[in-house]
């Protein structure tokens, strides 16, 4: 099982949803970076359960402990180990799932691949494991600050309630003002109402997270197999419940002619830029210095609090109703995860670029 992400800046994760702890080891962190523990904890707080009426009611403080790699508040360049203890597991809620395969979960595929079925919240496949990615991403963000790189994600769609695709129409600084993490107040209210209605019915709903990277250095990425957008897509598609990734104008661009979407170059005495940014800040697999923007589609959560048909380990049909505490829509809590994965990709690609030059 591959548990490590990255090439030079790497994150190795461990733990299960209902185990003792979730944690990881970050290697390749540049030395001398100010390690702001409050910032890291705040990033975790944005992902943690129980933060609003829109999310699962599981109560976890998700308090991170840094175990190594930091001296007098700065990174030493050695591996940074960290741990977050699980404090509020209700494993008994999953007893009725011990011998069956939940629809659209990883139960069946994991059982066939590994011969083990950890029914307690999905075990290693649980989205709770993504908190380790948020820690790794927070460390990457701290390193990227010195490069002037900022990363902001937000919820742009819940079900059929959607913002305009152009992120420049919105003040992204307002993203954290709503529980759903949508920067438009009226749309955020409609999204929240939709999620609560779906939750009341015991059902779930999907959505889209849009991410914008500003200040990305020119020249990151490779022209062949390690294109920057391909690395971002790999990172995003590895997040639990993600079903789609598109960057720039994405699939909408097929409705246009080349003359309408070519990003024409312009220049002053200091630099070259483009008049438009349909390419999403990446051309030929390499960053061109413009804003990088992309969208990540999340499916409706597979755990429903209503009856579902399925089969058990003995291939017998059965009916079950999930119990426990679950999200009805993952996108509000997915925002910091998307940012974290983007931060790790950009820092790792920047470090790789340095080795080439």
N, C-alpha and C positions, 0 to 999 in steps of 0.2 A: 504494500500500500504506500503510495507516495504521499508524504506528509510535509514536504518542503516546497516552498514557493520562492522563485527568484534565482538569480545567477550569482551576483556578487553581494547585493543586499538580499539576504534570505530570511525567511520565516519558517521555522519548523514548529508545528503545533502538536499538542497532545490533549487527551481527556475526552470524556463523554458527558452527555447531558445530565445523567444521574449518577456520575462517578464522584470522586472526592473533589476534583478540581479540574479546571481548564487552564492551560498555560502554553508556553512556548519559549523558543530561543530565537532571538534575532542576531544574526551574524552579519558582518560587513558594515556595521554602523560606523560612519566616519568618526574619528576621535575628536574631542574638543567641542562637541555639540552640547549646548545647555539643555539638560534634561528637566523639563518642566513637568513634574509629577501631577500638578493640578490640572494642566492641560490634558495629559493622558487620561486622567480620571474623568474629566468632563466629556471627553470623546466616548468613553465607556458608558457614561450616564445617558448619552444620547441613544445608545443601542439597548440599554438594559431593559428587562421586562418590568411591568408594573408602573411605568412612568406616566400613564394617562388612562382614561377610560376606553381608549381605542385599542389598547394592547392587552396581552395576556396579563392576568392578575398575579402571576408568579412573582414573589417578592425576593429579589436578589440585589444586594448592595453592589455586587460586582466590584469589590475593592481590590485593586491591583497591588501586588507586592513585587518590586524589582529586586532580584536576587543577586545580580552580578552585573559587571560591565559599566558601572557608574562609580565615579570617585569625585567627591567634593562637588557634586551637582553636574558633572560633565561626563560625557561618554568617553570611555578609555580606548575604544577601538576593538575591544574584546567582546565575546558573545554576551548579550544581555538576556539573562534568564528572567522569566516572570511567571507568576501564578495568580489565579483568581479562584478562590474557594467556592464550591457550591454549598449553599446554606439552606436552601428551601426546596429540596427535591421531594416530590410526592409520588414515589415510585409505585405505590399501591394503586394509584389511579390507572395504571396500565396493565393490571393483572388480567383483565378480560381480553388483552391483546397478545398474551404470551404465546399462543399456538395458532395465530392467524396472521394473514398478510393484509395490511391496510391498503386500500386502493390508492394508487398514485404515490405511494411512499417507496422508500428504498428497502423495505423489509424483504420482499421476495428476491430482489437481485442480490442483496447482501448475503442472504441465506444460501443462495446458490453459489456465490463466489467464495465465501469463507466458511460455510457450514455452521455458522453461529447466528442466532437471532436475538439481538439485544432489544427486547420489546419496550424498554423503559425510555420512552420519548425518542426512540430512534438511535440511541447510543451515539456512535461516532458520526452518524449522518445527521444528527440534530443541528438545527440552525444555532443552537446555543454555542457550538464550537466556534462560530464566527467572531465571538468576542476576542479571541486571540488575534484575529486579523485586524481588529480595530486597534489593539495595542501596537501591533507591528506598523500599521498605517500611521498612528499618532507619532511614533518615533520617526518614521519617514517624513512626515509633515514638518517636524522640528528641524530635520536636516535640510529640507527644501526651502525653509524660510530664508536661509542665507542666499539662496539663488533667486529670491523674489517670486517663487512659484506659489500660487494660491489655488486651492481646489474647493469648489462649492457644488454640492449636489442638492436637489430638491425634488419633491413629489410633483410631477407634472400631469399625472392622470391617475384616477381611481375609477375602475369600471369605464363607463362612457363619459365621465366628467373630466374634461381635459383643458389645460391651458393652451394658449397659442404656442406653436413650436419654437418661435424665436425667443430665446432666453433674454435678449436685450430689452424686451418689453416690460420686464419685471425687476423690481428691486430685490435682489437675492439676499440682501442683508436682512430682509424680513422673514426669511425662511423659518427661523427658529421661533417665531412669534406664535405659531399655531401648532397644535398637537400633531397635526397631520404632516407638518413640514412643507407646506405649500406657501409660496411667497405672496400670493394674491388672496386677500382677506375673504372676499365673497366666495371665491371658488373653494377656498379651504373649508369654509363653513358647509358648503354643499357636499364636499368630500367626506367630512366628518359625519354628517347626517346619514350619508349612504352607508358608511362602514358600520355605524351603530345600528341601522336598520337590518343590515345583513347579519350582524352579530346576534341581534334579538331573535332572528329566525334560525339560529344555529348553523348558519351557512358562512361562506367566505367569498372574498372578491379579490381580484388582481389589480395591478396598477403599473405605472411607469415611473422610474426615477431618471431624471436628466442630470448630467454632471458637466460642469464647465471648469476647464483648467486654464488659468491665466498665467502669463509670464513663463511659459515653457520655453527653455532654450531652443534655439534653432539647431537642427541637425541631429535630433535624437531618433533612433530607429535605423533599420537596415533596409536596403532596397529589395532583398529577396525573401528569406524565410523568417526573419525577425522584424517584419514591418511593425511600426509603433502601434498602428491600429489593430494589428493582429494580436499583439501582446496585451493590449487593453481588452480586446474581445475575449481572449483566453482567461484573463483575470475575472472579468465580469461573469462569464458563463460558468465559472467555477463556484459562484455564490449560490447557496441553496435557493431553490424555487425560481431561478432565472431561466427564461425561455427564449429570450431574444436580445440582440445587441445591434445597434446601428450607430454610425458616427457621421458627422456632417449632416447633409440633407437626407442621408440614408435611403430608404426605399422610395421616398417621395421624389427623388431625383429622376426616376425612370419616366416621370410624366413630363419632363422638360427636354428641350433641345440643347445641344452643346453650346450654342450661341447664347443661351439664357443662363447657363450655370458655370461657364468657365470663369475662374477667378483671375481677372486681369491684373497684371502687375502695375504698380506705380512706384515712383522713387523720388526722394529728395536728396540733398547732398550727403546725408548721413546713412540712409538705409533704404531698403526695398521692402514694400509691403504689397498687399492685394486690396483691390477696391471692394471685393466681396469675400465671403468665407464659406461658400457652399461645400468646400472640401473638408471643413471641420478642423482646420489647422494642421492637416497632415496631407502631404502629396508625395506619391511614390514611396510611401511607407515611412517617410521622414518628416519630422516636425518642421513647419515653415515659419514659426515665430508668431503666428496668429493664435487666437483662442482655440483650444481644442474642446469640442463639445460632442457628447454622445448620449444615447438613450438606452436604458436597460429595462426590459419587460419582465415583470414578475407574475407568475401564475397565481390563481387563487390557492390559498393554503389547502393542502389535501386532507387535513383533519377537520371533519365536520361533526357537530354535536347533534346530528340526526342519524337515523338508521341508514346503514349501507350494506349492500350485499358484498360478500367476498368468499374466499375459500380458506381452509386451514392447512396446516402442514401436512395433513393426511389426505389432501385433495378433496375434502368434503365441503360442500357449500354451507355457508353459515351467514347469520345476520348479526351485526354488532353496532353499538353506538359508542363513540369515543367519549371518554370521560377526561377530566383534568382541566388544565388552564392553557388556552391556546389563543393565538392571534387570529382575528378574522380577516386582517389585511396586513401583509408584512411590510409594505412600502414605507410607512413612517419610520420604522426601526431599521430599515435597510439603507437609508440615506448615509449614515456614517460608515457603513460597510462598503458601499460603493466608493466613497471618498478614500477610505483606507486602501482598498485595492489599487485605485488609481495612483495614490501617492507612492505605494511600493513599486509600481511599474515605472513611474517617471524617475524615481531616485535610482532604481536598479539600472535603467537604461542610460541615465546620465553617467553612472559609474562605469558602465560598459563602454560608453563613448570616450571616457577619459583614457581607458586602456588602449583604445585604437589610436588616439592622437598622441 
